[in-house]
Amino acid sequence: MKKLLLGAVSATLFFPQLSMAAEEVNVYSYRQAFLVEPLFKEFTDETGIKVNVKFAREGFTEMLKHEGRLSPADIILTTDVGHLIELSDEGLVKSVNNDIVNNNIPSQYRDSEGEWYALTLRTRNVQSSKDRVGRLPSNFDYMDLADPKWKGKVCTRSGKHHYNISLVSSIIAHHGEEKAKEWLEGFKDNLARKPQGNDRGQIKAVKEGLCDIAVSNSYYFGIMMADENQRSWAESVYINFPGQEQNGTHVNVSGMAMAKYAPNSENAIKLMEFLSDSKAQEMYAAANFEYPVKPGVQPTELVASWGEFNADALSLEKISQYRPAAVRLLDEVKFDL
């Protein structure tokens, strides 16, 4: 009983704006306000259901554990598949398996039990210097990051970031652990500097001549193009889609899941249906230069201008099974040292 009371007090203290009223829905969001608030306004205008939201960069897993059955959370919005897997593994979400959402989101981009769903896609690209490299050949693959021809010429952020753990997981899924470890060792040998910074920092490093190619998510390219202080970084590189003649380009996602003890589950399902449908998909993807996950919804003109690509056909659920192995291999090769 004491634990339940503490959970209730915690929810009230940390999230006083969240409630359990019948015509409301409570969202815990890792995604920034400018990305999701227009969606919530549109949803409220259409349904009359008020969306209460708490934003954070990290920490919702521990908060949900602490709040337990008295948590006010209905929906969790995440920035990548790693957070979705974490929530699922910790038993903090529940199966939805809603027909409308299932029809909107391809099986490749959702959990087979309906515990989580992707909402937008971003590709893991390799950017190349326009001046020193040019466009990479059409047969360039992630495995080529270990080619000795790139020794001292590659930049990337920490291997332990969710984006790179997902990429390494996909390499293991396609090639096995032994070959993946060999690849990681070669990749590390080719680094121009110790892994550091964010994805935009890697492209800046190419601009400054510290490296010739860099690993970065596609949407950062759009963000830089929209920022007059960073546009020159993006303009200094070509955006390349690896794996087009092999297994396809690796993708990561933003996504959603219903909290295990969602007090407004019916309203939560309505919000999930809305977020997976065409209008919201177009709005959501456009806000952050991402790709809609629902088939038939087009990306923005800028995103489309980067070219068409074939995505890795393996489901994110399958790839994510290799995340523990990916973390172990990154430790074994001391990738970040």
RODREN-551419 format. One record per atom (N, C-alpha, C): residue in three letters; x, y, z. Coordinates in pm, whole numbers, plus 50000, padded with zeros to 5 digits. Last residue first. Example, Ala and Ser with C-alpha at 12.3 -4.5 7.8 and 13.67 -1.06 7.14 Angstrom:
BEGIN
SER512854977550708
SER513674989450714
SER512905000350787
ALA513194943150780
ALA512304955050780
ALA513204967050780
! end
This chain:
BEGIN
LEU537175039447241
LEU538485043247299
LEU539505045947189
ASP534845029147142
ASP534845043247178
ASP536175048147236
PHE535375001647105
PHE535135010346990
PHE535255025047024
LYS536414977747216
LYS536704990947274
LYS536525001947169
VAL535624953447139
VAL536584959947049
VAL536994973747101
GLU533864948047353
GLU535014939247326
GLU536054946047239
ASP531874967647330
ASP532754967347447
ASP534034959347418
LEU530724959947092
LEU531284973447101
LEU532234974447221
LEU529794934647169
LEU530874935747071
LEU531534949447075
ARG527774942047355
ARG528924933847397
ARG530084935147300
VAL526004955747192
VAL526644962847303
VAL527884955247349
ALA525234934347024
ALA525884946246968
ALA526634953947077
ALA523954917147199
ALA525194912747134
ALA525954924547078
PRO521704933047263
PRO522674929247367
PRO524004924747308
ARG520524935246995
ARG521074946847066
ARG522034942947179
TYR519274915546855
TYR520724915046858
TYR521344926946932
GLN516644921146846
GLN517034909446924
GLN518544908646942
SER516354941246661
SER516514945046801
SER516874933346891
ILE515834927546426
ILE517124934146444
ILE517384937046590
LYS513164919946480
LYS514214909746465
LYS515594915946488
GLU511924945046491
GLU511804935846603
GLU512904925346599
LEU512344955546243
LEU513064961546355
LEU513004952546478
SER512744930845986
SER511904938346079
SER512764944046192
LEU514624935245689
LEU514454928545817
LEU513604937145910
ALA515044951345470
ALA513764944345478
ALA513564936945610
ASP516294983545455
ASP516554970045503
ASP515214963145527
ALA514915002545183
ALA515215000545325
ALA515514985945353
ASN516085017644901
ASN515485005344950
ASN515895003545095
PHE515375051544800
PHE516245041244858
PHE515415028944894
GLU515595082244613
GLU514885070444660
GLU515875060144714
GLY516755115044719
GLY516755103044636
GLY515965091644697
TRP516565139444827
TRP517775131844859
TRP517845118744782
SER514095149544770
SER515195153444681
SER516485145844711
ALA512475142344980
ALA512385134544857
ALA513565137344764
VAL513135163045156
VAL513505149245189
VAL513485140545064
LEU511995184945012
LEU513425184445045
LEU513875170245072
GLU509265177945000
GLU510045179444875
GLU511535178644902
THR508455153245252
THR508515166745198
THR509375167045072
PRO507035120645169
PRO507865129745247
PRO507845143645186
GLN503645108245139
GLN504895112745079
GLN505705121545175
VAL502045078345203
VAL502205092045250
VAL503595096845207
GLY502285052045118
GLY501505061245037
GLY501565075645081
PRO502495036345437
PRO502665035745292
PRO501755045645221
LYS503635052945723
LYS502455047545655
LYS502685047645504
VAL505885066545799
VAL505945051945803
VAL504745045645732
PRO507515094245644
PRO506305088245701
PRO506425072945700
TYR510785104545729
TYR509945097545633
TYR508695092345703
GLU511725138145838
GLU511755123545843
GLU510845117745734
PHE511915165045914
PHE512615160245794
PHE512785145045796
ASN510245172246118
ASN511635169146153
ASN512395162746037
ALA507765178446011
ALA508265186846119
ALA509745184546148
ALA507095158245831
ALA507555171145779
ALA508225179445887
ALA506165137845998
ALA507405135845921
ALA507975149145873
TYR503825150046096
TYR504885145646187
TYR506215144246114
MET502205154845871
MET502615165745959
MET503855161946041
GLU501875128645769
GLU502465139145685
GLU502995150645772
GLN500655116345989
GLN501915111245935
GLN502625121745851
ALA498285130546014
ALA499295131746118
ALA500655126946069
LYS497035121845771
LYS497235136045803
LYS498345137945905
SER497055092545781
SER497745100345679
SER498025114745718
ASP497645077046109
ASP496905079545985
ASP497555090645902
SER498855074146350
SER499275064846245
SER498615067746111
LEU497625092546512
LEU499045094446482
LEU499515085346370
PHE494995081246529
PHE495225094146466
PHE496675095746422
GLU495495057746674
GLU494905057046540
GLU495175069846463
MET496425069346909
MET497315060746831
MET496795059246688
LEU494125082446997
LEU495315090346963
LEU496285082046878
LYS492475060347042
LYS492075070446943
LYS493275078946900
ILE493895048547248
ILE493775041547120
ILE493365051347009
ALA493485067747446
ALA494835065047399
ALA494815057947264
ASN490795065547494
ASN491285077747432
ASN492695075947377
GLU490935039947612
GLU490125042147492
GLU490555054847419
SER492625043747836
SER493065035347725
SER492235037447598
ASN493355059848061
ASN492455064647956
ASN492715056847827
PRO495235047748220
PRO493905049848278
PRO492875054448175
ALA497555022948149
ALA496905034848092
ALA495495036648147
TYR499475005348242
TYR498315008048327
TYR497555020448279
LYS501375004248034
LYS500774992048086
LYS499494994648163
ALA501055027547764
ALA501525024147898
ALA500725012547955
MET501535020747426
MET500565023647531
MET501115018847664
ALA503935037447219
ALA503475025447288
ALA502455029747392
MET505655048746923
MET504695050447033
MET504355036947093
GLY508625063846768
GLY507495054846783
GLY506615057746903
SER511075068746513
SER510405073546634
SER509165064746648
VAL513635046046393
VAL512285051546395
VAL512045059646521
ASN516065037346142
ASN515615037946280
ASN514295045446280
VAL517355016245882
VAL516465026945929
VAL516255025746079
HIS519875008745646
HIS519355006945782
HIS518495018945820
THR519255000245310
THR519715010245406
THR519055008045542
GLY520024966945184
GLY519204978845201
GLY519774988045307
ASN521794946545142
ASN520644943845228
ASN519714955745247
GLN522914955444838
GLN523104944644936
GLN521814942745015
GLU522684977544695
GLU522884965244617
GLU523144953344708
GLN522394995944896
GLN521354995144792
GLN521514983044701
GLY524075001645112
GLY523404988845105
GLY522394987044994
PRO523645036945194
PRO524405024345183
PRO523495012245163
PHE523005065645047
PHE522215054945107
PHE522965041645091
ASN524435097845110
ASN524465084945042
ASN523665074545120
ILE524695131445049
ILE524015121745134
ILE523885108745055
TYR527695150145023
TYR526625142844955
TYR526005133245057
VAL528615181645178
VAL528615167145164
VAL527505162345071
SER528365208545215
SER529715203645187
SER529765188645160
GLU525855214745295
GLU526175217245154
GLU527555212145116
ALA526005210145568
ALA525245200945484
ALA525625202445337
TRP527575232445637
TRP528015218945670
TRP527335208945578
SER526055254145559
SER527305251645485
SER527865237845516
ARG524015254245750
ARG523725250245612
ARG524995246845534
GLN524325264045999
GLN524835250545974
GLN524665246145830
ASN523185288646011
ASN524495287146072
ASN525135273546044
GLU520675285245902
GLU521655292945824
GLU523065291945881
ASP519015255745891
ASP519705264545986
ASP520805272045911
ALA518095237645712
ALA517135247845757
ALA517765258045851
MET520175220245684
MET519795228245567
MET518855239645606
MET520105207845933
MET521205216845899
MET520875225745780
ILE517755192845907
ILE517865202946013
ILE518975212845981
GLY518475175545698
GLY517425185345680
GLY517485196445782
PHE520435160845830
PHE520785167845707
PHE519755178745680
TYR519035148546028
TYR519955159146066
TYR520395167345945
TYR517685128345896
TYR516935140345932
TYR517835151745978
SER519545107245852
SER519115115945743
SER518475128845790
ASN522305102646076
ASN520905100646039
ASN520455111245938
SER525645093745977
SER524685103346033
SER523275099845990
VAL529075090245942
VAL527825082945962
VAL526855092346034
ALA531235104145691
ALA530675104145826
ALA529355096645829
ILE534365109645523
ILE533005104245527
ILE532535103445671
ASP536675123745581
ASP536115124545446
ASP534695119045436
CYS537655145845850
CYS537385132745794
CYS536735134645657
LEU538405171845882
LEU538885162245980
LEU538655147845934
GLY537395192145720
GLY538505184145670
GLY539085174145768
GLU535145205745788
GLU536405211345836
GLU537625203145794
LYS533175189045682
LYS533315202645631
LYS534685208445666
VAL533495167745859
VAL533805165945717
VAL534035179645652
ALA532625179846094
ALA534005175146086
ALA534425172545941
LYS529945183446035
LYS530795195246053
LYS532265191346040
ILE529215156946046
ILE529185163745916
ILE529995176745922
GLN529475152746318
GLN530265144646224
GLN530335151346087
GLY527665169846434
GLY529085172146456
GLY529965164146363
ARG525275157846375
ARG525625170046302
ARG527115173246317
ASP525365136846561
ASP525435134046417
ASP525815146346337
ASN527565147246833
ASN526315142246778
ASN526445140346627
GLY530635136347003
GLY529675145746949
GLY528385139246902
GLN532765108346903
GLN532375119446989
GLN531285127746924
PRO535355084746866
PRO533935087846850
PRO533485098346952
LYS538555098346790
LYS537745090846884
LYS536275094546864
ARG539145100946434
ARG539245105946571
ARG538405096946660
ALA538895086846206
ALA539805098346202
ALA540035103946341
LEU538755051546186
LEU538275064046244
LEU539345074846240
ASN539615026946102
ASN539475037346000
ASN539045050946056
ASP539515010146319
ASP540835013446264
ASP540775025046165
LYS536725007146341
LYS537465014746442
LYS538825019146389
PHE536304990746117
PHE535645003846126
PHE536405012746224
GLY537684968046198
GLY538124975546081
GLY537564989546079
GLU536114960946419
GLU537544963346437
GLU538104971546321
LEU533634956946297
LEU533794967546396
LEU535264971046418
TRP534244934246138
TRP533864946946076
TRP534064958546173
GLU534684915246335
GLU535764918546242
GLU535504932046175
LYS532104914946442
LYS533224919246524
LYS534414923146438
ALA530674905046223
ALA530354918346275
ALA531494923546362
LYS531694879546199
LYS531984889146092
LYS531704903346139
GLU530664869146443
GLU532094868646411
GLU532464879046305
GLU527854872746436
GLU528684879846533
GLU530154880146494
GLY526194878146115
GLY526664870146227
GLY527654877646314
HIS525044893345913
HIS526354887245888
HIS526864878346000
HIS522514903545984
HIS522784899545845
HIS524044891045829
ALA522684908346258
ALA521524901046204
ALA521814895746064
ILE524974924146273
ILE524974910746332
ILE523854902346272
ILE523964946946148
ILE525114940146089
ILE525194925846143
SER521974954346327
SER521584950046192
SER522724942746122
SER523514961646546
SER522574950446558
SER522174945246422
VAL524764984246444
VAL525574972346471
VAL524674959946485
LEU522465000946437
LEU523194997646314
LEU524024985046333
SER521795002246709
SER520844996546614
SER521544992546484
ILE524055015146805
ILE523745001746854
ILE522774994846758
ASN523755039746677
ASN524815030646633
ASN524645016546686
TYR521485049946810
TYR521515049246664
TYR522565039246615
HIS522135049647085
HIS521085040847034
HIS521175039146882
HIS525695049747139
HIS524445056947119
HIS523435047447055
LYS528025036047146
LYS527025032247245
LYS525745040347233
GLY529745047546970
GLY529155034846932
GLY528035030747024
SER529485082646931
SER529735071147015
SER529045058546964
ARG529665092646581
ARG529425095246723
ARG529695082446801
THR532305092946336
THR531015088446388
THR530895092546533
CYS534315095046041
CYS533865100846168
CYS532515095046207
VAL537165083945859
VAL535765081945896
VAL535465088546031
LYS539845082945788
LYS538975092045713
LYS537505091545754
GLY541685064045868
GLY541865077645913
GLY540925087745850
LYS541075044145588
LYS541825045345713
LYS542085060145747
TRP539705036645366
TRP539155047745443
TRP539905049945574
LYS540905014345266
LYS541025026445185
LYS540525038845261
PRO540204992845431
PRO541415000545464
PRO541585013345381
ASP536794990845514
ASP537774989745404
ASP538994998345437
ALA534784994745691
ALA535974987845741
ALA537044986145635
LEU532775005045545
LEU533355013845646
LEU534605007745708
ASP531724984745396
ASP532854992045339
ASP533455002045436
MET529454976945528
MET530654968845547
MET531894975745493
TYR527564994045424
TYR528094996845557
TYR529374988945583
ASP528434998745075
ASP527704992045183
ASP528314995945318
PHE528095009444743
PHE528705011744874
PHE527805005744982
ASN527155007844488
ASN527304995144560
ASN527964996944696
SER527215033244385
SER525905027544416
SER526005014544496
PRO529885052344540
PRO529315043844435
PRO528025037144480
LEU529435085344676
LEU529895071644690
LEU529235063044583
ARG530285116444529
ARG529265106644567
ARG529895092744579
GLY533385129944659
GLY532285129344565
GLY531235119444613
VAL535825135044800
VAL535365121444771
VAL534365121044657
ARG536465161844833
ARG537545151944842
ARG537135137844801
ASP534125177544796
ASP535405181544739
ASP536405170244731
LYS532025165044929
LYS531885168244787
LYS533235170844723
SER532375138545154
SER532825151845116
SER532665154044967
SER529445119745237
SER530785120445180
SER531115134745137
GLN527625101945481
GLN527815114345408
GLN529255115045359
VAL525595075245509
VAL527015078645510
VAL527175090945421
ASN522635071645719
ASN523375074545595
ASN524875075545619
ARG520025056545825
ARG521405058045874
ARG522305059245751
THR516865073645799
THR517865064345748
THR519225067145811
ARG513865073345984
ARG515045080645942
ARG516095070345899
LEU510275074046008
LEU511525067145975
LEU512625077245951
THR507635074846252
THR508415080946144
THR509695073046126
LEU506405054846407
LEU505615065946353
LEU506325073346241
ALA506145020646513
ALA506915031746458
ALA505955042346406
TYR504815006846811
TYR504635010046670
TYR505555021546630
TRP504464980047051
TRP504974992947006
TRP504844994246855
GLU502934957447096
GLU503374965147212
GLU503984978647173
GLY502024938446916
GLY501304951046926
GLY501724959647043
GLU503534916546876
GLU502514915346979
GLU501714928246996
SER505384924946691
SER504424914546649
SER503304912646750
ASP505894959746661
ASP506084947646739
ASP505004937446702
ARG506634974546342
ARG505874973446466
ARG506164960146533
TYR507644975146084
TYR507914986346173
TYR507024986446297
GLN506804953745941
GLN508244955445954
GLN508584965846061
SER504094957545910
SER504554948246014
SER506054949546040
PRO503214992245865
PRO503674979345813
PRO504254970545924
ILE500445008645988
ILE501875006646013
ILE502304992945962
ASN497725007145920
ASN498505019045885
ASN500005016845893
ASN496834983146022
ASN496714985345878
ASN497544997345832
ASN497284987246295
ASN497994976546225
ASN497944978346074
VAL495455007846344
VAL496885010546357
VAL497694999846282
ILE493074993546297
ILE493375005646221
ILE494875008646225
ASP493194971946481
ASP493144969546337
ASP493524981746256
ASN495484970146748
ASN494314976946693
ASN494314975546541
ASN497334959546937
ASN496824951746823
ASN495504957246771
VAL498374963747203
VAL497234971047150
VAL496564963047038
SER499964953147501
SER499594950447363
SER498354958247324
LYS501674977147708
LYS500764966047685
LYS500384965047539
VAL504684983947897
VAL503684987047796
VAL502784974947777
LEU506594975248070
LEU505934987748103
LEU504894992048000
GLY508484954548067
GLY507084951548096
GLY506264963748131
GLU511014958547983
GLU510764961048125
GLU509304958548164
ASP510804954447711
ASP511564944847791
ASP511294946347941
SER509364977847639
SER508774964547622
SER509474954247711
LEU511224997847695
LEU509924998047760
LEU509254984347755
GLU513294989547519
GLU513504990447663
GLU512184990047740
ILE512084992747270
ILE512494979447314
ILE512684979247466
LEU511775020647270
LEU510605011847259
LEU510924997947310
HIS514425029447280
HIS513535032447392
HIS512295023447390
GLY515265019847027
GLY515885015147150
GLY515025017647272
VAL513995033546828
VAL513495020246858
VAL514085014846988
ASP513495068146932
ASP514155057446856
ASP513635043846903
THR511995085747078
THR512835091146971
THR513495080346886
THR508535079747171
THR509975078347181
THR510695083947060
LEU505755084147377
LEU506345087047247
LEU507865086847260
ILE503395065947549
ILE504775070447553
ILE505245072347409
ILE500165071047690
ILE500985068747571
ILE502405073547597
ASP499335073647959
ASP498565065647864
ASP499425061447744
ALA500225078848298
ALA500635077948158
ALA499725068848077
PRO499785080148568
PRO498795086648482
PRO499075084848333
SER500235051448777
SER500805060748678
SER499695067048595
LEU499475032748956
LEU498865045948969
LEU499465056148872
ARG500995010148919
ARG499595009848876
ARG498925023448881
GLY504105027548898
GLY503345015148901
GLY501925016548850
GLU505975047248947
GLU504545050548958
GLU503665038248964
HIS508385033948900
HIS508115039749031
HIS506625042349051
LYS508205027348630
LYS508395017048731
LYS507975022148868
LEU508015052848520
LEU506885043548507
LEU506985032148607
MET510575062548585
MET509385069048638
MET508175059748632
GLU512265045848436
GLU512315045448582
GLU511075051848644
THR511385054048179
THR511355039948221
THR511345038848372
PHE511855081248160
PHE510475076648173
PHE510395061948215
GLY514515090548123
GLY513995088048256
GLY512595082548269
GLU515215118547900
GLU515425104847949
GLU514595103048075
ARG514015142347826
ARG515035136447738
ARG515295121847773
ALA510495150047833
ALA511765147047899
ALA512735141547796
PHE507225163547885
PHE508395161647800
PHE509635158647886
LYS503915154747915
LYS505125157247991
LYS506315153947901
VAL500625165647830
VAL501905159747792
VAL503025164147884
ASN497275159847750
ASN498205164747851
ASN499555158047826
VAL494885166847521
VAL496135159547537
VAL496995166647641
LYS491365162947513
LYS492515171047551
LYS493745162147571
ILE489185155947257
ILE489965149947366
ILE491215158247392
GLY487905164647035
GLY487505170747161
GLY488255165247281
THR488645155846782
THR487975146446873
THR487405152846999
GLU489815176546633
GLU489005166446565
GLU488135158446662
ASP491235191646818
ASP490245198246732
ASP489295188146669
THR492955171946915
THR491935177647004
THR490845184546923
PHE494535167946685
PHE493775156846744
PHE492645162146833
GLU495715192946658
GLU494855187846551
GLU493965176646604
LYS497215193446896
LYS496175203546872
LYS495195198746766
PHE498955172246850
PHE498005171446960
PHE496875181546944
LEU500425182546637
LEU499645170346620
LEU498575169246728
PRO501725204446753
PRO500765206646644
PRO499875194446618
GLU503335190046947
GLU502215198446990
GLU501255201946876
VAL505495176346830
VAL504255169146860
VAL503075178046899
LEU507665193146775
LEU507335182146684
LEU505935176746706
PHE507975210746981
PHE507645216346850
PHE507255205646749
ALA508675193747198
ALA507355199847191
ALA507015204647050
GLN510455163247114
GLN510355177247153
GLN508975183147124
ARG509985130647252
ARG510085139547136
ARG509795153847180
TYR509385117147475
TYR510805119947455
TYR510995129447336
SER506475121447662
SER507115122947530
SER508605125747541
TYR503585108047780
TYR504985110347819
TYR505775110547689
VAL500265119147786
VAL501385114647705
VAL502715117947774
ASN496895112447846
ASN498165116947903
ASN499345110747830
VAL493795125347752
VAL494775114747734
VAL496125120447775
GLU490325131147832
GLU491715135147823
GLU492575123047796
GLU487725126747918
GLU487985131647783
GLU489375137547771
ALA487895117748187
ALA487385108848083
ALA487725113547943
ALA491005124148364
ALA489635127548325
ALA489225119548203
MET493375122048493
MET492735109748451
MET491275112348416
SER496195143548407
SER495015139648484
SER494455126648430
LEU499045164248437
LEU498445152148384
LEU497265148048472
GLN500195185048570
GLN499295188548460
GLN498595176348402
PRO501935174348758
PRO500675179948805
PRO499705183148693
PHE504125154648769
PHE503295156848653
PHE501945162748694
PHE505415153349014
PHE506225155048895
PHE505405158548771
LEU503315151249204
LEU504395160949220
LEU505105163849089
THR501665130749108
THR501105144049134
THR502195154549140
ALA503395109049093
ALA502715113548971
ALA502175127648990
SER504125107049365
SER505125110049262
SER504475115449138
VAL501695099849484
VAL502305112649519
VAL503315116849414
ALA501385074749364
ALA500385085149341
ALA500955098849372
GLY503605061249465
GLY503435062949320
GLY502465074049290
LEU503045061549735
LEU504205068949688
LEU504115071349539
LEU500845044449735
LEU500675058349775
LEU501815066949728
LEU502065020749656
LEU501035026649572
LEU500825041249606
LYS503795016449871
LYS504355018549738
LYS503335025049646
LYS501975012350080
LYS502865023850084
LYS503425026949947
MET500834987950000
MET500005000050000
MET500865012550000
! end
